[in-house]
């Protein structure tokens, strides 16, 4: 059992050494001669792209969606609204803040 463990340890040490040498060699070989400008990091938003229209609620009937939209405009919650048919005959209320 000791011989198989010592073989395993030697094999792991050899593999680790080879990986370190290979990584150092590639880093040195790929170093550019001139300094290139740093890249600007851009983060992508999670979910739908933010825009002027924001989703609010789902409704089963269009007239209820429009009623809630009108009440939101009258109450000063948002400036405009729209109801769109989406996903299994449901109406989705979007508002413009």
C-alpha positions in Angstrom: 0.0 0.0 0.0 2.9 2.4 0.8 4.4 1.9 -2.7 1.1 2.9 -4.4 0.8 5.9 -2.2 4.3 7.0 -2.8 3.8 6.5 -6.6 0.7 8.7 -6.4 2.5 11.4 -4.5 5.4 11.4 -7.0 3.0 11.5 -9.9 1.1 14.4 -8.4 4.3 16.3 -7.7 5.5 15.8 -11.2 2.2 16.9 -12.7 2.1 20.0 -10.6 5.7 20.9 -11.5 5.0 20.4 -15.2 1.9 22.6 -15.0 3.8 25.4 -13.2 6.6 25.3 -15.8 4.1 25.3 -18.7 2.1 28.2 -17.2 5.2 30.3 -16.6 6.5 29.5 -20.1 3.2 30.6 -21.8 3.0 33.8 -19.7 6.5 34.8 -20.7 6.0 33.9 -24.4 2.7 35.8 -24.6 4.0 39.0 -23.0 3.5 41.8 -25.5 6.4 43.9 -26.6 4.4 47.2 -26.3 1.9 48.1 -23.6 -1.6 47.9 -24.9 -4.3 50.1 -23.4 -6.4 48.6 -20.7 -9.7 47.2 -21.6 -12.8 48.9 -20.2 -15.0 46.5 -18.2 -18.6 46.4 -19.3 -21.2 44.7 -17.2 -24.3 43.4 -18.8 -27.6 43.9 -16.9 -29.3 40.8 -15.5 -32.7 40.2 -17.0 -34.4 42.4 -19.6 -32.6 45.5 -20.8 -33.6 48.5 -18.7 -35.4 51.1 -20.6 -38.1 53.7 -20.1 -40.9 51.1 -19.8 -41.0 49.0 -16.6 -43.2 46.0 -16.0 -45.7 46.1 -13.3 -48.4 43.3 -13.0 -50.1 40.6 -14.9 -53.9 40.7 -15.5 -56.3 38.1 -17.0 -58.5 40.8 -18.6 -57.4 43.8 -20.7 -60.0 46.2 -19.2 -58.7 45.6 -15.7 -55.1 46.2 -16.9 -56.1 49.5 -18.5 -58.1 50.5 -15.4 -55.1 50.0 -13.1 -52.9 51.9 -15.6 -55.3 54.8 -15.7 -55.4 54.9 -11.9 -51.6 54.9 -11.7 -51.5 57.9 -14.1 -54.2 59.7 -12.1 -52.5 58.9 -8.8 -49.1 60.2 -10.0 -47.4 56.8 -9.8 -46.3 57.0 -13.4 -46.6 59.2 -16.5 -47.8 56.7 -19.0 -48.9 53.1 -19.2 -49.5 50.3 -21.8 -51.1 46.9 -21.6 -49.7 44.1 -23.8 -50.9 40.6 -24.4 -48.2 38.2 -23.4 -47.8 34.6 -22.2 -51.0 32.5 -22.2 -53.5 35.2 -22.9 -52.4 37.3 -19.9 -52.1 41.1 -20.1 -48.9 42.7 -18.8 -49.0 46.3 -17.6 -45.9 48.4 -18.4 -45.5 51.9 -17.0 -43.2 54.8 -17.8 -41.9 56.4 -14.6 
